[in-house]
Amino acid sequence: MKSKFKILFLGLLLGLLFSQAIAQIPMFSNPIIKGGYPDPSICRVGEDYYIVNSSFEYFPGLPIHHSKDLANWTLISHGLHRKEQCTGRMNLVDVQSNGGIHAPTIRFHNGKFYIITTNVYQPTKDEPAQMINFIITASNPKGPWSNPIIVKGAPGIDPDIFFDDDGKIYFTGTHSPENPNFSGEGEIWIQELDSTNFQLVGERHFLWRGACQGTWAEGPHIYKKDGWYYLLIAEGGTGFNHAVMIAASKNITGPYDANDRNPILSSRHLSYDYWINSTGHADMVELPNGDWRMVCLGIRNEENRASNMGRETLILPVKWEKEPYWWKEIKYNWPVCSPSSGKIEKNYSYFLPIQDSDYFPTQSEYEFQENYLSKDWTHRRVPLDNSYDLTSNSGYLTMYCKEPIIQERTAYNFTGVKQKETNFEVSTTMRFNPTLEGEEAGLCLIQKDDNYLLFDVKREDKENVLQLVINDKKKNPIIKKDLVMGKKYKNYIELKVISKDYTYQYYFRYQSNDLWELFDTTNSDILLSKGYTGTHLGIYATSNGNKSINFAAFDVFKLGYSYPPLNLKK
């Protein structure tokens, strides 16, 4: 009997030690890059990793993050960071919503970084979109990056650049084939690039139209492993049926054999209510120890199977396996995604040792003490000249009341940061003395030019009015509530929006030692994203079409996140 108790005791002790060991294994959560960072492409240089993402109509464009451990990522630069890079054929000045910079690829070769991508620009709504494929280079990923080299005669979107062992360089792209078999059919093509001017040379080869003739074959990346070329693509459209497919060939120009087990990654087989959906558009990277990882995009199921953050960057392990078939010749190893479960997990615990990092602080406070905006501040399109500065009023972000208002294809005076969690508290302190009719400034939460909310101060009918304006998904903007402030307003106000329990709560106060007053409450699904981009939280100023030299001075911009929900007791 004693021996049985000894065995039981030893078993309990070992179980306890094992559970403690498991508890000490570093863990982190997906998404690894939170907020609207879709279409990730990744490369490794030594022990450093870099990811670039689509940026669409936002400027600066092509955000670049850096990591040492694949879990903690820091925004270090943008590939498009100068106005001169984004004019002419590279137009990001009056680009349409959901146009602009699509699906980049980042690679490193012989001491230089390369980003290849597409600018999608539609001159008017009645004209077809122009696909301008281009390359930028830098010796340091922090920049500066070169002016774009436009690849002439390259149709379609989502280009990849591949440097082969023999010194040749290849452009792999996506286009709509002639005589498609069905609506939405895409085709992957490849052609050599001249190494001196990066223009297409030689014969164009058509590689693949996707697995099982899937719709929207796009987002190609080429890899070479063990003497074989692997072609990774996205398929199914950037929605619930999004997926990752792979094919292989002994020759880079094909023919390519599809993996019998395609798709190798998707959430289409899972419940619509799984924690993440629409996973796809992937890229892979090999680690120094020979392991592989994949990055892809996905949409969190935060509310109504969608998220205010839009499409974000995720990571997962990849294991290469030989086909086990005994009745046919074995040619390839194939990548198996998230091999222990076959789906993207929210938490992983078996990647590289996680470094100490504050890569995602729960609280950020911008006090505008420098003469430049932080890297995470962006504008919708290239901003107007002299629309803001950080020098004329020291310690303030000065936003000038420019004529443009929020509307399609317009560089109105907005700047902000990406929303990164559903629950947040954002506030700003503003000094603003509107004197002319239409002068307006304050907080702006924006999804698109036709989907936003304003919580701000406006001069109207010779009165200063605090107002909440909502444009709810392609409807006309409406004034949800307004308040004539009268003599209480002494050109200083603090504004705050709290997102909690699927609602937005709007607060204000006239002095920093006053109690916050609740102005109004709305549902948070006003800005719920099912499209390309996520919500941005920021500030806005306009004169509503009138000539003005006035400005609003923002002393501080605070943004706090919480998960689980914020403790809002005051």
C-alpha positions, -999 to 999 in steps of 0.1 A, spaced: 0 0 0 29 24 8 44 18 -26 11 28 -42 11 61 -22 48 67 -32 39 62 -68 9 85 -65 30 111 -47 57 109 -73 32 112 -100 16 143 -85 51 158 -79 61 152 -115 28 166 -127 33 197 -106 69 202 -119 58 197 -155 30 222 -152 54 247 -136 78 241 -165 50 247 -190 40 278 -172 75 292 -176 76 288 -214 73 322 -230 40 329 -246 26 356 -268 -6 364 -285 -17 369 -321 -20 394 -338 17 402 -336 11 435 -354 -22 450 -342 -43 474 -361 -48 477 -398 -17 461 -411 -27 436 -438 -8 417 -465 24 411 -445 56 403 -462 86 392 -442 124 388 -446 153 379 -423 188 395 -422 209 376 -398 189 376 -365 168 406 -375 133 402 -391 114 428 -411 77 430 -421 62 454 -446 24 459 -450 -1 474 -474 -10 510 -466 -36 519 -493 -45 556 -494 -25 565 -462 7 585 -460 34 579 -451 30 545 -468 45 510 -466 51 507 -428 81 486 -419 83 468 -385 114 452 -370 118 423 -345 144 401 -330 121 373 -317 91 373 -341 68 382 -312 77 419 -304 76 443 -334 86 479 -335 76 503 -363 109 517 -376 101 535 -408 80 538 -439 91 530 -475 71 560 -489 80 588 -466 85 618 -489 59 637 -509 81 634 -540 77 596 -539 39 599 -541 32 623 -570 28 619 -607 21 583 -617 27 574 -581 -3 595 -571 -13 593 -534 -25 629 -534 -61 624 -546 -61 586 -547 -95 569 -542 -105 550 -510 -92 514 -510 -68 524 -538 -31 532 -532 -5 508 -521 -13 471 -523 4 439 -512 42 446 -510 70 421 -509 102 429 -489 135 411 -497 172 416 -489 199 408 -514 236 417 -515 235 444 -488 203 461 -501 166 460 -491 140 458 -519 103 465 -517 82 458 -547 45 467 -547 16 482 -566 -1 516 -565 -38 512 -576 -50 546 -589 -84 552 -606 -84 586 -624 -123 588 -622 -150 564 -612 -158 558 -649 -123 549 -658 -104 516 -652 -79 516 -624 -42 519 -633 -19 493 -618 15 510 -613 41 483 -602 73 498 -587 104 490 -567 121 510 -539 154 503 -524 174 511 -492 207 501 -477 191 505 -442 155 495 -436 151 526 -414 156 546 -447 159 568 -465 142 548 -493 147 556 -529 123 572 -553 101 546 -570 114 527 -600 83 520 -621 84 486 -638 70 494 -672 46 470 -689 39 450 -658 2 443 -655 -18 434 -624 -11 437 -587 7 420 -558 42 416 -573 70 395 -558 108 399 -564 130 368 -564 168 367 -566 179 333 -579 212 316 -573 224 322 -608 221 360 -604 189 364 -623 161 385 -608 124 377 -614 91 396 -612 62 374 -603 28 391 -606 -10 386 -608 -33 395 -636 -67 387 -650 -61 362 -679 -75 365 -713 -106 345 -718 -111 336 -681 -130 304 -673 -151 322 -647 -155 356 -631 -127 364 -607 -102 340 -621 -66 352 -616 -34 341 -631 2 341 -618 29 351 -643 67 355 -641 93 374 -661 129 382 -657 140 417 -646 171 434 -659 195 438 -629 206 473 -638 173 491 -645 147 466 -631 127 465 -663 111 434 -677 132 414 -702 127 381 -720 97 359 -723 67 361 -700 56 327 -685 22 320 -671 25 297 -641 -7 289 -623 -44 299 -619 -47 285 -585 -58 253 -569 -91 238 -582 -96 269 -603 -102 290 -572 -112 327 -575 -88 356 -571 -54 338 -574 -31 366 -562 -3 376 -538 24 353 -551 58 346 -534 85 324 -548 109 304 -526 137 280 -534 143 250 -511 163 218 -517 166 226 -554 128 231 -559 109 263 -565 77 268 -544 50 292 -554 28 304 -526 -4 323 -534 -35 337 -519 -69 326 -531 -106 330 -524 -108 367 -519 -100 387 -488 -130 374 -468 -143 343 -450 -131 321 -479 -96 335 -479 -69 308 -482 -32 300 -489 -23 276 -517 11 262 -528 26 246 -559 61 234 -567 83 230 -598 119 220 -607 121 251 -629 112 286 -619 91 291 -651 71 259 -644 52 238 -650 40 239 -613 24 210 -595 -2 219 -569 -1 204 -535 -29 178 -532 -36 191 -497 -44 227 -507 -53 249 -491 -25 247 -466 -40 275 -445 -75 289 -442 -103 295 -417 -130 286 -442 -134 252 -426 -139 267 -391 -170 282 -375 -176 318 -386 -173 325 -349 -138 312 -344 -116 339 -328 -101 348 -362 -115 347 -398 -104 355 -433 -69 342 -428 -47 343 -459 -23 363 -480 8 348 -465 46 350 -467 72 326 -452 107 330 -437 134 305 -427 150 309 -392 187 305 -386 181 270 -371 162 258 -402 127 262 -388 101 281 -408 74 306 -399 45 321 -419 29 355 -415 -6 362 -429 -35 385 -424 -67 378 -405 -97 396 -390 -106 393 -353 -142 383 -344 -147 411 -320 -182 422 -330 -206 408 -356 -178 386 -370 -157 417 -377 -134 442 -361 -128 479 -359 -91 470 -364 -96 456 -399 -71 431 -412 -41 425 -390 -8 406 -391 -6 370 -376 22 345 -373 23 307 -371 48 278 -372 54 258 -404 68 223 -407 80 208 -440 69 172 -446 75 146 -474 44 132 -491 39 97 -476 24 81 -507 39 47 -516 23 44 -550 38 74 -567 72 91 -570 79 114 -541 91 148 -554 84 175 -528 84 185 -492 53 205 -485 48 231 -457 23 222 -431 9 252 -413 4 252 -375 10 214 -376 -3 206 -341 -38 220 -348 -41 230 -385 -54 265 -376 -40 297 -364 -39 298 -326 -44 330 -305 -15 320 -282 18 302 -292 45 292 -268 72 275 -289 89 302 -309 121 320 -303 130 332 -268 108 363 -263 128 395 -256 118 421 -231 98 447 -250 72 475 -247 62 469 -283 26 472 -275 22 496 -245 -13 498 -230 -10 535 -226 5 561 -251 8 598 -244 18 621 -272 29 655 -259 43 669 -292 76 680 -278 96 671 -309 95 690 -343 81 659 -360 52 634 -356 59 599 -342 62 572 -369 28 558 -361 9 590 -371 -4 589 -406 -26 610 -429 -53 601 -454 -34 608 -485 -4 631 -489 -12 660 -466 -18 696 -478 12 719 -476 14 739 -443 -16 720 -429 1 714 -396 33 720 -377 50 714 -344 72 745 -342 50 776 -343 35 768 -309 62 750 -290 49 718 -273 17 718 -294 6 701 -326 -9 730 -345 -36 720 -370 -47 747 -394 -83 752 -405 -79 744 -441 -108 745 -466 -112 708 -475 -137 687 -456 -138 650 -452 -148 636 -486 -136 611 -512 -103 618 -530 -95 648 -508 -64 655 -487 -83 670 -457 -65 679 -426 -66 648 -405 -38 629 -387 -41 599 -364 -29 565 -353 -43 530 -360 -68 516 -335 -53 484 -320 -79 470 -296 -116 472 -293 -116 487 -258 -99 520 -257 -99 555 -242 -87 583 -264 -86 620 -253 -70 653 -263 -65 687 -249 -73 715 -274 -69 752 -275 -91 767 -302 -106 801 -307 -130 798 -337 -141 832 -349 -152 827 -385 -182 807 -396 -174 770 -403 -141 768 -384 -140 734 -367 -115 712 -349 -114 682 -325 -113 645 -323 -120 624 -353 -124 586 -355 -124 575 -391 -128 543 -411 -133 558 -446 -142 591 -462 -178 581 -459 -176 564 -425 -164 585 -396 -174 604 -365 -164 638 -353 -165 650 -317 -154 686 -320 -159 723 -316 -174 744 -345 -183 780 -351 -219 781 -362 -244 809 -363 -219 831 -344 -218 806 -315 -192 780 -305 -209 746 -305 -197 712 -292 -210 686 -316 -211 649 -324 -213 643 -361 -217 607 -375 -214 594 -410 -226 559 -407 -214 537 -436 -220 556 -468 -249 576 -454 -249 614 -453 -233 629 -422 -257 639 -394 -253 659 -363 -262 634 -336 -261 660 -309 -249 696 -304 -245 720 -275 -241 757 -276 -213 763 -250 -217 800 -246 -195 817 -220 -184 784 -204 -161 779 -233 -129 799 -229 -110 786 -259 -99 755 -240 -115 721 -239 -107 684 -232 -124 658 -253 -126 620 -246 -141 589 -263 -143 556 -244 -150 524 -262 -165 498 -239 -191 471 -241 -198 478 -278 -205 514 -271 -188 547 -276 -191 572 -247 -183 608 -254 -170 631 -226 -159 667 -223 -147 692 -197 -138 729 -199 -109 728 -173 -85 701 -165 -97 700 -128 -134 698 -138 -153 665 -136 -158 649 -170 -194 654 -184 -210 627 -204 -221 642 -237 -236 612 -255 -234 575 -261 -236 555 -294 -230 520 -306 -194 512 -316 -203 494 -348 -205 528 -365 -169 521 -376 -170 483 -378 -146 472 -406 -154 445 -431 -131 460 -457 -95 467 -464 -85 490 -436 -90 496 -399 -101 526 -379 -78 555 -372 -81 576 -340 -69 612 -344 -75 649 -348 -90 671 -375 -93 707 -384 -112 725 -412 -127 758 -422 -155 740 -442 -147 757 -475 -141 792 -461 -108 811 -462 -92 809 -428 -58 815 -411 -70 801 -378 -57 770 -361 -63 746 -332 -34 738 -309 -34 703 -294 -14 700 -262 -16 663 -257 -32 632 -272 -37 602 -249 -46 567 -260 -51 538 -237 -61 502 -244 -75 475 -223 -82 438 -226 -103 428 -206 -124 460 -206 -111 492 -190 -119 500 -154 -137 532 -159 -145 541 -123 -135 576 -115 
